[in-house]
Amino acid sequence: MIKIKEFSPQDSQADSDRLLPIYLELWNHPSNLRFLLYSMKPLTPKQLRFEFMHHRLIGERYFAAMEGDAVLGLSVLKTAPADLFEISGVAVFPEHQRRGIGRQLVQHAQIIARWEGFDSMETTVFSDNAPMLNLMRQEGFEQIAVTTAARADGVGLIRLQKRLPDHPNCRLARA
């Protein structure tokens, strides 16, 4: 059974130590690198440690899809500025893809967004990332903008948004 667990590296050294090598391996994996990083250059431990030390300030939260103690995939959610809920990254290890893990991470993000009082959420996907574009469209995201030549190799971005249904247990709507 797959469970979603939040990691808080700014608050927990254990979370930081556990998340760092997994995040680096997953984001820097050749099959993911071009879909997750504008520069197409691998992240360094130094860059990621800095991000982890300040993740609350920049509004980032990290969630792992786990089977027992094994991390199968990660999502990075962002709520900065405070009026925008964004999925800033979803990645699943290649050997665990096509099992619905990415979908579970996206659906979990929708629950969190609604619980936090957001009525919509957004994400940006590189235009050549057909699997993620298909997943987001299946989850009800609609295209709201296109940017050309956003990545180092000239590939563009597609900005997607989803309106979220009311949830009876969510916090008060944002003013």
Summary of the structure (lengths in Angstrom):
residues: 175
radius of gyration: 15.7
end to end distance: 37.8
largest distance: 44.6
contacts: 505
relative contact order: 0.14
helix: 34%
strand: 29%
